[in-house]
Amino acid sequence: MVFVWRYFLAGRRVHLLGERACTCRRAVTKLSRRTQVKIEIFGIIFFLFPFCTLIFWLSLPFFYQSLVLHELSSNTGGLIRWPVKLLLPVGFFLLILAGVSQLIKCIAYLRGQSPDPLARKDTKTAEEELAEEIIRQSSAGDTLSDSTEHHSSVTQDKGR
């Protein structure tokens, strides 16, 4: 069960960041854009918010107990554990805020006050641009080394 929720959250995080890695999108793409946005609103309100709120609420005592007891790790040196346990409620709170942002964008779209929040951005990521630059430089380097080899062989032939 934990793994199911972990994949749900990982997929939701990717989805809210705009990378659109959800496979359920294939079935929904045949519907009108307004219907897709309404489904998005439904999912945010009835799935994302309740689950994130529940985990946020249940993780607060987990963190608080660690803070009050000054819980330390069992390793030598005993690092404090509460900062790590604080990441759980903070992470879910930030996920709730991302959901609120997406919900506002969807409602604004339905009112005609915003661009399409589900539109896929065809811009390249920084990693893709870096990979292309590396490929360009390596191919330019290959061309340069080929011409250098050709030049050196011509020079050697002239010397004979």
Buried (B, 14 or more C-beta within 10 A) or exposed (E): EEEEEEEEBEBBBEBBEEEEEEEEEEEEEEEEEEEBBBBBBEBBEEEBBEBBBEBBEEBBEBBBEBBEEEBEEEEEEEEEBBEEBBEBBEBBBEBBEBBEEBBEBBBEBBEEEEEEBBEEEEEEEEEEEEEEEEEEEEEEEEEEEEEEEEEEEEEEEEEE
